[in-house]
């Protein structure tokens, strides 16, 4: 595979602007696809019609395609905010003479074959002059706009297999390659609605902005609960909004909206996360269940159960949101985000990851506690338990998708899942699950418990591993078990700096040089401290970790502590899920006689 410096980047540089640091991007999403918005009003990334489809706007990776709305006065300061409990974003610019805003959303409820992007420009103070540029380039920039024409003020066209419509910019003028340009003038207090439709089938239904905005507002109001009973209500509502925005009507939740954003510059650790990881889906469902029986729990249960019933013990780690296998990795013809490559597909499709079966059982147990376990999910639980029984002794790629080894985390997750499911499901098949959990724990203890009393990363690796804190917090051993205390102490000593937590050590490299702090692990540390009754410590880890986001409030996978920058794909669903779980659990008063494990 050639590096970024050797490939032909002619396609990459057509119409591409310099990228922003990841912390500066905002996300709008409708469950079926998501768009990243940059501070200057450009849609930097959007795949349509589905998450794993080709991008129509590829500027994030240096590719072609754009839909930009920004003040003509380039002397401005940008900002913005999300409307509380939604992924409706309001971008805002203070210019030399006034203030301009642009309210943005992907219309919901969404249609799987039709993306509708809403942008409402407002001259907040003084008259405004705003430039609009539209250049749809489907299939990762390979399909320019064609058949561009205007009828009754609406622009129509094609880009590859997609039909395009733009309403609200009748005065626009087409360029030589079919792109549209307009200079829009608004009086003080005036608004202008732009509605862009990208669809697999041609439609002549009205693009009524008021109706579309009203439906979108209603959808978000129904999708996100109040969360006033949690430790951080506004951030928890934001986490719900992100998880809803990443979750398809099929139930599948993509890990992130993007591909190829580097975890560390020029290390090759940049992947395509526009797919539904079973583990991440379970984390999201378990987190939601910690707060209540909300619809995202039902979606997670349905998606995971369907995959287990279809593939059994050959369950894949990840799927497309419609349940199909992942495509193989292949290069894209872009220069790539600085420090990263540019590709689509993911090699995790070939891996065996044992822990996902344990997480699936925990998900089903959480649903059972809320009376939300379906017959299919109960059948899928039996499939997961049988898979653990058949395969627990095999080496697996584990949570971090590394080389196959006897990872301790994978086995402890299965112990927790088996116990939870045995306790909550109470089916004929579950009668022996607790016994299997005890057997698995004994075998893991004999191979992976260090002579000093802490849990090792693997049977052949005594090093610290932050991932171990999650099954320990959830009851793999009692909270008073010395191995829990010693393992957490080892992680604090060896993997924590300045209040942030790293995954594991990369040889002799300093923690911050090898990779960023792993935000999932920071929230896991908070859960572990809480399980041990160390509530002040739990709050400290929680607050420190939830500070590691950008101005938009979105979390990536990693956080560069020294540079205070986000690393990896954006936004990372499982980080928002663990924030939600921490906030839900910490906001509840402890019940008398309750167990510290969940």
Secondary structure as UniProt FT lines:
FT   TURN            4..6
FT   TURN            10..15
FT   HELIX           22..24
FT   STRAND          26..29
FT   STRAND          34..37
FT   TURN            39..40
FT   STRAND          42..47
FT   TURN            51..52
FT   STRAND          55..57
FT   HELIX           59..61
FT   STRAND          66..71
FT   STRAND          76..82
FT   TURN            84..85
FT   STRAND          89..95
FT   STRAND          99..106
FT   TURN            112..113
FT   STRAND          114..125
FT   STRAND          128..135
FT   HELIX           138..141
FT   STRAND          145..151
FT   TURN            152..153
FT   STRAND          154..159
FT   TURN            160..161
FT   STRAND          162..167
FT   TURN            170..171
FT   STRAND          173..174
FT   TURN            176..177
FT   STRAND          180..186
FT   TURN            188..189
FT   STRAND          191..199
FT   HELIX           209..223
FT   TURN            228..229
FT   HELIX           233..246
FT   TURN            249..250
FT   TURN            265..266
FT   STRAND          276..277
FT   HELIX           278..291
FT   HELIX           295..311
FT   HELIX           312..314
FT   STRAND          318..319
FT   TURN            321..322
FT   STRAND          330..331
FT   TURN            338..339
FT   STRAND          343..344
FT   HELIX           347..350
FT   HELIX           355..369
FT   TURN            370..371
FT   HELIX           375..391
FT   TURN            392..393
FT   TURN            398..401
FT   HELIX           408..425
FT   HELIX           428..432
FT   HELIX           433..448
FT   TURN            451..452
FT   TURN            459..460
FT   TURN            466..467
FT   HELIX           468..473
FT   TURN            474..475
FT   TURN            479..480
FT   HELIX           482..495
FT   STRAND          496..497
FT   TURN            498..499
FT   STRAND          500..501
FT   TURN            507..508
FT   HELIX           511..514
FT   STRAND          517..518
FT   HELIX           519..531
FT   TURN            532..533
FT   HELIX           535..545
FT   TURN            546..547
FT   TURN            551..552
FT   STRAND          556..560
FT   TURN            561..564
FT   STRAND          565..570
FT   HELIX           573..586
FT   TURN            592..593
//
